[in-house]
Amino acid sequence: MIPLLLVLLLALLLFGAGFALKALWIAAVVVLVFWALGFVMRSAGAGGRRGRWYRW
């Protein structure tokens, strides 16, 4: 009984880790797309020049 519970617990942990990693990859792709759009469509600064691409 104990080995069966350990195998089920291991399967549950691996499924959870796989789902979390997939969700992180999807979030990273979404952030990358927004960053690229912000980089391409940044507003012009004073004098018609484009501003810096970073905020600090």
SEBA-666189 format. One line per 10 residues: number of its first residue (from 1); their letters; for each residue x, y, z of N, C-alpha, C. Coordinates in Angstrom, 1 decimal, padded with zeros to 4 digits. Layout:
NUM) A) X:Y:Z:X:Y:Z:X:Y:Z ~ ...
// end
This chain:
1) MIPLLLVLLL) 000.8:-001.2:000.0:000.0:000.0:000.0:000.9:001.3:000.0 ~ 001.9:001.3:000.8:002.8:002.4:000.9:003.5:002.7:-000.5 ~ 004.0:001.7:-001.1:004.7:002.0:-002.5:003.7:002.5:-003.5 ~ 002.4:002.1:-003.4:001.4:002.6:-004.4:001.2:004.1:-004.1 ~ 001.1:004.4:-002.8:000.9:005.8:-002.4:002.1:006.7:-002.8 ~ 003.3:006.2:-002.7:004.5:006.9:-003.1:004.5:007.2:-004.6 ~ 004.1:006.1:-005.4:004.1:006.3:-006.8:003.0:007.3:-007.2 ~ 001.9:007.3:-006.6:000.8:008.2:-006.9:001.2:009.6:-006.5 ~ 001.9:009.8:-005.4:002.4:011.1:-005.0:003.4:011.6:-005.9 ~ 004.3:010.8:-006.4:005.3:011.2:-007.3:004.7:011.6:-008.7
11) ALLLFGAGFA) 003.7:010.8:-009.1:003.0:011.2:-010.4:002.3:012.6:-010.2 ~ 001.7:012.8:-009.1:001.1:014.1:-008.8:002.0:015.2:-008.8 ~ 003.2:015.0:-008.2:004.2:016.1:-008.2:004.8:016.4:-009.6 ~ 005.0:015.3:-010.3:005.6:015.5:-011.7:004.5:016.2:-012.6 ~ 003.3:015.8:-012.4:002.2:016.5:-013.2:002.1:018.0:-012.9 ~ 002.2:018.3:-011.6:002.1:019.7:-011.1:003.3:020.5:-011.6 ~ 004.5:019.9:-011.6:005.7:020.6:-012.0:005.6:020.8:-013.5 ~ 005.1:019.8:-014.3:005.0:020.0:-015.7:004.0:021.1:-016.1 ~ 002.9:021.1:-015.4:001.9:022.1:-015.7:002.4:023.5:-015.3 ~ 003.1:023.6:-014.2:003.7:024.9:-013.8:004.7:025.4:-014.8
21) LKALWIAAVV) 005.6:024.5:-015.3:006.6:024.9:-016.2:005.9:025.4:-017.6 ~ 004.9:024.7:-018.0:004.2:025.1:-019.2:003.5:026.4:-019.0 ~ 002.9:026.7:-017.9:002.3:028.0:-017.6:003.4:029.1:-017.6 ~ 004.6:028.8:-017.0:005.6:029.8:-017.0:006.1:030.1:-018.4 ~ 006.2:029.1:-019.3:006.6:029.3:-020.7:005.6:030.2:-021.4 ~ 004.3:029.9:-021.2:003.3:030.8:-021.8:003.4:032.2:-021.3 ~ 003.5:032.4:-020.0:003.6:033.7:-019.4:004.9:034.4:-020.0 ~ 006.0:033.7:-020.2:007.2:034.3:-020.7:007.0:034.8:-022.1 ~ 006.3:034.0:-022.9:006.0:034.4:-024.3:005.1:035.6:-024.4 ~ 004.1:035.7:-023.5:003.2:036.8:-023.5:004.0:038.1:-023.2
31) VLVFWALGFV) 004.8:038.0:-022.1:005.6:039.1:-021.7:006.6:039.6:-022.8 ~ 007.2:038.6:-023.5:008.1:038.9:-024.6:007.4:039.6:-025.7 ~ 006.1:039.2:-026.0:005.4:039.9:-027.1:005.0:041.3:-026.7 ~ 004.6:041.5:-025.5:004.3:042.9:-025.0:005.5:043.7:-025.0 ~ 006.7:043.2:-024.6:007.9:044.0:-024.6:008.3:044.4:-026.0 ~ 008.2:043.4:-026.9:008.6:043.7:-028.3:007.6:044.8:-028.9 ~ 006.3:044.7:-028.6:005.4:045.7:-029.1:005.7:047.1:-028.5 ~ 006.0:047.1:-027.3:006.4:048.4:-026.6:007.7:048.9:-027.2 ~ 008.6:048.1:-027.5:009.9:048.5:-028.1:009.6:049.1:-029.5 ~ 008.8:048.5:-030.3:008.5:048.9:-031.7:007.7:050.2:-031.7
41) MRSAGAGGRR) 006.7:050.3:-030.8:005.7:051.3:-030.9:005.9:052.4:-029.8 ~ 007.1:052.6:-029.4:007.4:053.6:-028.3:007.1:055.0:-028.9 ~ 006.7:055.9:-028.0:006.4:057.2:-028.4:007.6:058.1:-028.7 ~ 007.4:059.1:-029.5:008.5:060.0:-029.8:008.7:061.0:-028.6 ~ 009.9:061.3:-028.3:010.2:062.3:-027.3:010.2:063.7:-027.8 ~ 010.8:064.6:-027.0:010.9:066.0:-027.4:011.8:066.1:-028.6 ~ 011.4:067.0:-029.5:012.1:067.2:-030.8:011.9:066.1:-031.8 ~ 010.9:065.3:-031.7:010.7:064.2:-032.6:011.6:063.0:-032.5 ~ 012.5:063.0:-031.5:013.4:061.8:-031.3:012.6:060.8:-030.5 ~ 013.0:059.6:-030.7:012.4:058.5:-029.9:013.1:058.5:-028.6
51) GRWYRW) 012.4:058.2:-027.5:012.9:058.1:-026.2:013.7:056.9:-026.0 ~ 014.3:056.8:-024.8:015.0:055.6:-024.4:014.0:054.4:-024.3 ~ 014.5:053.2:-024.6:013.7:052.0:-024.6:013.5:051.5:-023.1 ~ 014.2:052.0:-022.2:014.1:051.5:-020.8:013.5:052.7:-020.0 ~ 013.0:052.3:-018.8:012.3:053.3:-018.0:013.2:054.0:-016.9 ~ 014.3:053.4:-016.6:015.1:054.0:-015.5:016.1:055.0:-016.0
// end
